[in-house]
Amino acid sequence: MISFVDLSVVKALTHSAIATKQRLKIEWIVASDLDINDENTSQEQHDDAWARLKSSDGVVVPGGFGMRGFEGKVQAITYARESKTPFLGICLGMQASVVEYSRNILNRPNAHSSEFKEDLEADVEDAIIFMPEGDRERMGGTMRLGLRETILRSGSIARKYYGAERVNERHRHRYEVNPAIVSDLEAAGLHFVGRNTDESGERMEIVELDGDTHPYFVASQFHPEFTSRPEKPNPLFFGLLEATKATISQ
């Protein structure tokens, strides 16, 4: 079954492929199959998943809920970062990107999301935290939803593709990047180039690596696929497809 979020991602990729004049082929990879320690993954499934990932010209780690496949998503992000494969993370995909960088670059192997693991060392291992205004007892209707403004850092990849300082994109989440670890991550090269300030403090909206470090490593807390249109592809998806086209031609 394909959810409406997955369908929106497919459509957004299609819009951008039309704009960049590329033939799009999507490989659906079950994230849990990338994790050999997953109890439901056979060696054959594991090998096949990794072969298809490594044959891809770009990687998208979309949004989602629940722990299943999270470690596989983290491993896919590690691969994309180290192999310099163009990458776009969305919502949980951005959160997994922050966990991955915390573990492998900040050398915090126990870093995780507090959505999936308790007893994390405060402001060190809890890379992703429950939003301060959220309600853990009453989950219905307590997500951060709807259009929110994001202010983009000058000189960033995101600013380049949006062509504007302020953009509005749609949100759908209960967890977010822990602002207490942002300065450590930025000092280590992971830049939070899109931010939003509201009554609960500063929110991290877009993260990326420098263009001279990686051809395209961008992730957003919001869902950019929801604003993509056939004649106006979302800038973050367009950037991903443009980066894959450039790397293929090299």
N, C-alpha and C positions, 0 to 999 in steps of 0.2 A: 504494500500500500504506500502511495506517495502522499505526504501531507501537503496542505496548501502552502506551507513555508518552502518545502522542497520544490514544488511546482513554480513558485515565484523565483527561486534561485535559477531554475532551468530557463525560465523566460528571460531573466536578466542577463544570463550568459548568452542566450540567443540574440537578444537585442545588440549586445556588444560585438558579437561575432559578425553580425550583419554590418555593423558600422566599421569594423576593422577589415572586412572582406576575408574572413577566415571560415573554413569549414569546421564546424564544431562537432566533436565526438566526446560524449560524456561517459566516463567509466565510473559506475557506482561501486564503491568499495565499502564493505561493512567494516566499520572502524574496529570492532572487537577482533576481527580476523587479523589485524596487524599486530595484536598483542598475543604472543605465544603463551603467555601465562593465563590467558582467559580459558576457563574450564570448558567452554563450549567450542573452542577453536582447535581444529585438527592441524597437523603439520601441512597437509595438502592445502587446506584453506589459507593457512598463514603464508605459504610460499606463493600461492596464486595472488593473494592480496598485495603482497610486496612487489611481485613482478609487474602487476598492473599499475601500481603507484609509481614505480620507477620508470615506466614507459610513458608517463603522462608529462605534458609540457607545462602544466600549471596545476595548482592544488587549491581547492576550496574546502575549508572546514566550516560547515554551516552551523546554525543554531540548533539547539536541542535541549532536552530535559532528561535528567537521570544520570546515574553513574555508568550505565552500560556503554562500553566503547570509549570512555573518556581517556583511558591510558593509550588506546590505539590512536586517538586524535592527537595526543601529546607526541607520540612517536612520529606520526605523519608530519607534524610541524617541525620536529627536530630534523627530519629528513629534508624538508623544503628549505629550512634555514641553512643547513650545512651544505646542501647540494646547489644552493642558489637557484632553486626552482621557483618561479613566480608563485606567490601565495596570497590568498585572501581569506581572512578569518572573520566570522560573523557571530556576534553575541557570545554563545558558549565557545565558539572558535577563537574569539579574542581572549576570553578568560583562560582557555587552554594554552594560548600563546604566552600569556604572562606566567602561568605555572611552569611551562617549559623553560622559559628564559631564567626564571628564578632557580630552578633546579640545576640547569646545565651551565649557566654563565655566572650566576651569583653563588653557585656551589651550595645551594640549600636543598639537598636531596629530598627532604621531607615536605617541601613546599606543596601546597595543594589548595583546593577550594574548600571552604568551610561548609559548602553545600553537601560535600561527599565525605568529609572526614572531620571528626571532632578531635579535641585535645591538641590542636596545633599551637605552636608557640606564637603568642600574640605579636602582631606587627613584624614578624620574621617569616614564619612558615605559612601563615594564613594569607596567601596571595589574593584570594577572592573572598569577600565577606558579604554577609546579608546586609541589604540596604538599611540604614539606620531608621528610616521612617516606616519600614515594613512591619507586618504583623505575622508572627510565626504561628499564632493560634488560629487565625482566620485567613486562610490562603486565598479564598475566592475574592476577586476584585482588588487585590492588594499589590498587583504588579505595577511597575513603572511603565505606563502605556502612553501611546500617542506621540504626536510630533513634539520634539524638543530641539532647542537651538544648540548647535555646536560651533565654537569659535576655533578656527583653524590657524595654526602657527605659520607665520610667514616663512617661505622657503621650503616648506614641507612638500612631500609627494602629494598628499591629500589636497593641500591648497592649490597645487599646480593643476590637478585634474578637475577640482570643483570650480576653480577660477573665481573664488569668492572667499571673503574672510569669515562669513557667517552662513551656515546652512541649517536647514531643518530636515530631520529624518525621524522615522518612526521607531519607537522602542517597545520592547516586550520582555522584561526581565525582573528578577527579584534580587539577584546577586550582582556585585560589581567589584572592580579592582580596588584593593585596599590602598587608600591614599597614603598610608604610612610607609609603604615600600616603594613608592614612585621615584623618590629621589635616588635611591640605590639602583633601581633599574635604569634610570636615565644616565646615571654616571657610568653604567656598564654598557651603554649604547642602544638601549631600547627607549625610543622617544614617544612620549604621549603628546602628540601634536594636535589633537582635538580634545577640547575640554568644555564642560558646561558648569556654570555655577548657579545653584539654586538655594532654597532655604535650608537644605541639609548639608551644604558644603560644596566642594569642587568635585565634579564627576569626570572620570576618564572615559573619553568617547572614541578616540582613534589612537592606535599605536602603530609605529612603523620603525624600520631600520633605515639608516642612511642609504641613499641611492648608490654611493660608492662602495658600500658594504654588501648590498644585495640588490639585484635588479628590480625587485618588487616584493616587499614583505610588508603588508598592510593588514590591519584588522580593526574592526569597529564593534563597539558595544551595541549600536543600533542595527537595524535591518535595512541595508541599502537596497535590497532587492524589491522592496515594496514601492519604491518611487521610480523604478526603471520603466521606460516606455519604448515601444518599437522604434520611434524616430528620435528618441532622446534617452539613450542608455544611461544608467546610473554611472557617475564618474568613477567609482571604485571598481566596478566590474569592467568598465571600459579600460581603465588603467591596467587591470590584470591581463586582459586579452591583448592589449598593445604590448605589454611586456613579454608575453609568450611569443608573439609574432617576432619581436626583436631578437629574442634568444634563439628561436628556431633558425633565423636567417644568418646567425653568426657562424 
